[in-house]
Structure formats: C-alpha cells, structure tokens
Amino acid sequence: MEFTEWLRRLKRSLDNYFTYRRLFVLVLVVCGLVLYSLPEFLRRFAYSEEEGTAQTCLKDRLTAFTLDIAEYNAHLQHDPQHEGEKTYVPYLGNGHFGLEASPDGNVYLKNGRTLSLPIKCLPVVDTQLSSSQWEEATVIQYVTGMVHKLQCASSGVHTTHQMYAHRSLPSIFVQSIQITNPSDFPATITFRQRGVRNWASADSHKINLPLASKKSQSFTVASAMVDVPKSNLDHVIAVTTVLQAVPELVEVNAHSSATFEFLTSINYSEPVSRSEFVAKKRETEQRAVDAMKQAQSQRSHLLESHISTWRQLWSMGFSISQSLAAESINGDQINATMYYVMSQTPYIPTLQRSELQRVLLYSEGCYGGLHTLQAQNLWTPLSTLNDVNSAVSLWLLTLEKQGCHNLLKAGASGVAEAMVLSFGGLRFSNQHLEFNIHPKYLHRDFHFRRVSYGNLTHVNISVVVQEDNKAVLLVSLDRSDKNYYACDAGCLDTPVQLGPEFKTFPVKLTEPLTSILYITYDKQHMEELRHTIHVQEINEAPAHEHHIIALHKHGHHLGGLPTLFWVSISFLIVVFHMFLIKLIYNEYCGSQDRYRVRYNKP
C-alpha cells in the first residue's frame, strides 16, 4: 500500500507541474537528444568489445604509415576489405617490368605503351603460420615505390613484407620479409613461392652465385620464348628470369626475430625473328645473371638507392583541397594515378639524360589541351590490372598528343612533370609559362609544387579560395638562377618580380578568354605581351556561388551543418504543425459540447 500511495503522490505532483504542452515539449527534447546521440552510441557499442591480439598488433604496425596515408602519399586496404576503403591494385613497376604484389601476381613486360605482356613467372613469396588466424593489410607507399604487406597472428607473431621493383636497377625485384615472434614458444613459418613451376615452355637450370657473406646461394635460371601480340612479322621475345632459392619452412625462436631477403632478376630482348631467338636467349641469360651479381654486390644499399630515386621523382608535385562532392577528383586518386603511370615508365639516370636535360627544363607546347582534372575519362577505377593498364595507356597517349612528347622521352621524370602541367593547363609557350584555365574551375585550392623552369629554377603556384569565395593566385620561386617576372591576365599591370616569398595576383576574366597568369625571365618580353594579348574586356573574376563552395566543402548545398541537423529540423516542423492542427481542431470542433455542459444551470 505504501508503494501505491507513493505512486499516487508522484502522479499528483507531476500533474501540478506538467501540462500536456510542457510534456509534449519535453518529449520533443528527449527525442532530439536520442536522435543525435544514437549514431555515436551505436558506433561505440559496435566497437565496445575488446580487440583481439591480432587486431591490436596490426593497428600498431600501421602506425608507421599514418602520416603518409593521411596525406594521400600511401593507400591502405585490409584483407578482408573494410567498409569505405577504395580498392587499388598493390602494383610494383619500374618501366622495365611490373607485377601485382601478391603470390598470384604474374610478371608483365613492355608491350606498346604499357607493361601488359604476361609471363608465367610469379616471384612473390607468401608466408603462412599454421593453426593460427591472421589479420592482414596492404599499404601501397607511393613516395617510395614500395608495397608493404603486414600480417599479424592471434599468437602475437607478425610478419612484414617489403616489396619493390628497383628503380635504378631495372631488372631487379626485391622482397624483404621480417618475422617477429614475441611469444613464449617457437613459431614455424611456411614459405611458398610459385616461381616458374607452371611455365611449361621455359628451359630452366640451377646455378650458384656468391653472396656478400662469401657464401654461395642457389638460383633458378629460366628462359623462354614469348610471342609478341599483334605482330605482323611473327616476332618473339627472349625472356630470362633468375630466382633466388626460397626455404620451405623457417623456425623463429621465442622472443626473437629473423629477416630474409629474396631477389629476382628479369631480363628480355627486343622483338626478334624466331631464327634469332637462340642467340638472344644466350644474351638475356647473361644479362640477367650479371644483373643479379650486380644487385648482390650492392645488397646493403639496394633499399636506400631505390627510395632516393622515387623521392626524386616526387620532388615535383600537385595537391588539391579535399572535396566531398560526388564523383569529385581528390588527392588519393591523383597520387595513385601518378604512381601507376610512373611505375610503367622507365627511369633514365642523370648521366644518360644529359642530352635530354634541356627537354626536361623547358618543353615548348606542353601542355596544350583542356586541363586533365576535368577529363573524367582519365580518372577511371584502378581496382584491377586491366584498369591500371587502360588508365596508363590513355594518360600517355593524351600527354603525347597534347604537346608533351618531348617530356615523355625523358622517362619517369618527364612524365611526372607533364602530368603536373596538365592538371592546371600550365603550358610552356614562346619564352614564358602560362596558366591557362578558366576561372570558373578555381573553386578549390590548388598547389603546384616545384614546376621546373630553367636550369636552376622551380616555380610554386597556389590557388587559394578566400572567405568571399573569390580565388587569388600566389606565386613564388623555390630557387632561381636569374630574375623572373609574372603578370595576371592581359598583362596590363607592371610585371612583378618573383622571389622566395609568395606574391599575390588577382584572378581576372577576359573577353575573349586568355590565360590568367604569365611567368618569364625576360622582362621586356612580358612588357610586350600586353600588346599581343588582344582582349576586349577584362575584369576581376566574380566570386563563386555559395552553393558550389558548400557542395565541395560539405558534400551538399546546405552549408556547413550536417544533413542530420536539417532532417531533425524538418521533423520538428512537421510535428509542430500536426500539434497546432490538433489544437485548432479541438478548439473549434471538439470542445463545443463540453463548454456548453460546463456553463448550463443545474
């Protein structure tokens, strides 16, 4: 009885303090709080379970790549793939050969513009730990030209694979495997390499070569004839691979680690007639073995020289602000595409490039087409090798036909420069560099880093969208050997001398349309440009519409507030009007009899 009486008193107290309207407002507030907190609660609930040893181990291993992944200098994908992760092929190439960094990845040779001629050589070594569950992830590190495969077992044992197609030794593929066993028991690891087992047409034999430690190591030499696709002259290619012997089982003691490095040499000839095959076969075998000996002699410096060459290729670059708009091109896809194109382009060493040095420093007519950020057919998926080969072929064809053919002759360095020029329609033309893009496309921040101009000159150009939604240009010199000058569209203003500090230029719109920026070392040439750029009208480019900026910044036209906020507001408006309609109905239709009864005399 006491509990029942307590409930009655509580109800009477609530009736005194709460009317139906107050109760309705309270329910709305509670519903709003639940609506906003529910997604976060579900997310926390989903991850509330304690992570296993394998997941924790993998997360720790990935910490080293966090910065590169955040800056789109690397791509992460788990196995099995996590929700929201893009699929990019873990690809390795140096312009001489290419392969997918997986145990089932064939080696591909040059065929036309791309590395698309497969041979039945699978050099990647796989590792397996029996009776244990693995967590696995792959990181494609663009800036170093490497693929890292990370595996963690529930027992705490973890492996790290580093794979790369060496940049300055074009015949060499390197795979380094580090096994760490922090557990209290020895761990047995199974190594598996398919190699040339399924290459039935290959003629193979074994040789011994000395290692740096003066011990000999067994290698398998396999040579074969490969038909050239679509050859009217019935030509063939002589191919030779040299694979280092791989152990089947490796035991790692408790609380210890072990590192293994496996090299593969791949060499092939130019297309020749079948009658010349035997002679070419002997040549390719000798070159492949010599390349392996050279790699063995430089084994301690292989990784350092490879990374140094790749970083040199990335010294010139391009960045763009992140866009949340659907089907927009962002830094992850731009860097991935550049990586694949450079991976299928050979690197020409500086000593051999002396004759092409002027081509790299100044290339007349490159780039002459519509800036490639707006060419949607160039930004295709990169989830399979066929996708990669198609994209690379189309990119190289586009650059070649748009005036960059001389830069392509300079190898991967020239290709990187041509791609960066194409992103903004930057073009070398008659003693000056011009930024040829319509102002309407400058609704995102751009930054062109170290554009090569002259023997000792690198130009930095930035496009910054200000708070008033107007874009401005910032130009500086990374380094220079002489004075350089710049002017904006029309060159009506006095040329501005450039230096290490950024100089600001407005973005102008001319009629007819002309370039928005000109840069040259010849001041007199720039002063004369104003008389040759014939424009009828020139004005400062208008500010971009707010909904366009909002679309790229927030993924919708509604501004900075999340979509859930607007859904909640709409819900509250609908509920309020329903409540208002109910009040009006009760006032005019539902309460007449009640009032009449209340005021009648007894």
Secondary structure, 3 states (H helix, E strand, C coil): CHHHHHHHHHHHHHHHHCCHHHHHHHHHHHHHHHHHHHHHHHHHHHCCCCCCHHHHHHHHHHHHHHHHHHCCCEEEEEECCCCCCCCCCCEEECCCEEEECCCCCCEEEEECCEEEEEECCECCCEEEECCCCEEEEEEEEHHHCEEEEEEEECCCCEEEEEEEECCCCCCEEEEEEEEEECCCCCEEEEEECCECCCCCCCEEEEEEEECCCCCEEEEEEEEEEEECCCCCCCCEEEEEEEEECCCCEEEECCCEEEEEEEEEEEEECCCECHHHHHHHHHHHHHHHHHHHHHHHHCHHHHHHHHHHHHHHHCCCEEEECCCCCCCCCCHHHHHHHHHHHHHCCCCCCCCCCHHHHHHHHCCCCCCCCCCHHHCHHHCCCCCCHHHHHHHHHHHHHHHHHHHHHHHHCCCHHHHHHHHHHHHHCEEEECCEEEECCCHHHCCCCEEEEEEECCCCCEEEEEEEECCCCCEEEEEEEEECCCCCEEEEHHHCCCCEECCCCCEEEECEEEECCCCCEEEECCHHHHHHHHHHCCCCEEEECCCCCHHHHHHHHHCCCCCCCCHHHHHHHHHHHHHHHHHHHHHHHHHHHHCHHHHHHHHCCC
